[in-house]
Amino acid sequence: MKKGNYLATIAGNIIIAGTYKFECVSGPQYAFKMAGVQYFMMSLWSVPDKETREYMEKFYTYWLSGTPIRQAIQTTKQEMRSEYPKVAYIWAAFVLVE
C-alpha cells in the first residue's frame, strides 16, 4: 500500500470547499481521482456520528489487519446489518468508489 494515495474517506452528500457547495458526488470523486487517490469511501447520505464511528472502526480494524478492502467493507456491512437489522440507512450509506 502506498501511503497517502490509497483511500480517502468522505461524507459525500454535501461537501463545502471554499465557495463551492457540491450536492452530488461527481465533484469530489473527480478531485480525488485527479489527486491520485485509488479508492475512496463515502456516505451517500447523512449517518449519525455514533454509527459512523462504529462503522469506520470496524472497517479500519479489518482493512489495516490485512483484509482486502472490498472484503473489509463487506464484512463490516454484514456486522452492522446484524446489529441494526431494521435501520438500513446506517450500514447501506457507505460505498467504495474506485
C-alpha positions as CSV (number, residue, x, y, z in Angstrom):
1,M,0.0,0.0,0.0
2,K,1.4,3.4,-1.0
3,K,1.0,5.9,1.8
4,G,-1.3,8.9,1.1
5,N,-2.9,7.9,-2.2
6,Y,-4.9,4.7,-1.4
7,L,-8.1,5.7,0.4
8,A,-9.9,8.8,1.3
9,T,-13.0,8.7,3.5
10,I,-15.6,11.5,3.0
11,A,-19.2,12.3,3.6
12,G,-20.4,12.6,0.0
13,N,-23.9,14.0,0.4
14,I,-22.8,17.7,1.0
15,I,-19.3,18.9,0.8
16,I,-18.4,22.6,1.1
17,A,-15.0,23.6,-0.3
18,G,-14.2,27.3,-0.4
19,T,-17.1,29.0,-2.1
20,Y,-18.3,25.8,-3.9
21,K,-21.0,23.6,-2.5
22,F,-21.4,20.2,-4.1
23,E,-24.7,18.4,-3.6
24,C,-23.6,15.4,-5.6
25,V,-20.7,13.1,-5.6
26,S,-19.2,13.8,-9.0
27,G,-17.2,16.9,-8.0
28,P,-15.4,15.3,-5.1
29,Q,-14.9,12.0,-6.9
30,Y,-13.2,13.8,-9.8
31,A,-11.0,15.8,-7.5
32,F,-9.8,12.8,-5.5
33,K,-9.1,10.8,-8.7
34,M,-7.1,13.7,-10.2
35,A,-5.1,13.8,-6.9
36,G,-4.2,10.2,-7.4
37,V,-6.4,8.5,-4.8
38,Q,-7.1,5.0,-5.9
39,Y,-10.1,4.3,-3.7
40,F,-12.4,6.5,-1.6
41,M,-15.2,5.5,0.7
42,M,-18.1,7.9,1.1
43,S,-21.6,8.0,2.5
44,L,-24.5,8.7,0.2
45,W,-26.5,10.3,2.9
46,S,-26.0,11.5,6.5
47,V,-25.5,8.9,9.1
48,P,-25.5,9.6,12.8
49,D,-22.0,10.1,14.3
50,K,-22.1,7.2,16.7
51,E,-23.0,4.7,14.0
52,T,-20.5,6.2,11.5
53,R,-17.7,5.9,14.1
54,E,-18.7,2.3,14.8
55,Y,-18.7,1.5,11.0
56,M,-15.4,3.1,10.4
57,E,-13.7,1.5,13.4
58,K,-14.9,-1.9,12.2
59,F,-13.8,-1.3,8.7
60,Y,-10.4,0.1,9.5
61,T,-9.8,-2.8,12.0
62,Y,-10.4,-5.3,9.2
63,W,-8.6,-3.4,6.5
64,L,-5.5,-2.5,8.5
65,S,-5.1,-6.1,9.7
66,G,-4.7,-7.2,6.1
67,T,-8.2,-8.0,4.9
68,P,-8.6,-6.9,1.3
69,I,-10.5,-3.6,1.1
70,R,-13.7,-5.0,-0.6
71,Q,-13.9,-7.8,1.8
72,A,-13.4,-5.5,4.8
73,I,-16.3,-3.4,3.6
74,Q,-18.5,-6.4,3.0
75,T,-17.7,-7.9,6.5
76,T,-18.3,-4.5,8.1
77,K,-21.7,-4.2,6.4
78,Q,-22.7,-7.7,7.4
79,E,-21.8,-7.0,11.0
80,M,-23.6,-3.6,11.0
81,R,-26.6,-5.2,9.3
82,S,-26.8,-7.8,12.1
83,E,-26.6,-5.2,14.8
84,Y,-29.1,-2.8,13.1
85,P,-31.4,-5.1,11.0
86,K,-34.2,-2.6,10.8
87,V,-32.2,0.6,10.1
88,A,-30.5,0.0,6.7
89,Y,-29.7,3.7,6.3
90,I,-26.9,3.2,8.9
91,W,-24.9,0.5,7.0
92,A,-26.1,0.9,3.5
93,A,-24.9,4.5,3.1
94,F,-21.2,3.7,2.7
95,V,-19.8,2.8,-0.7
96,L,-16.4,2.3,-2.1
97,V,-15.6,4.2,-5.3
98,E,-12.6,3.1,-7.4
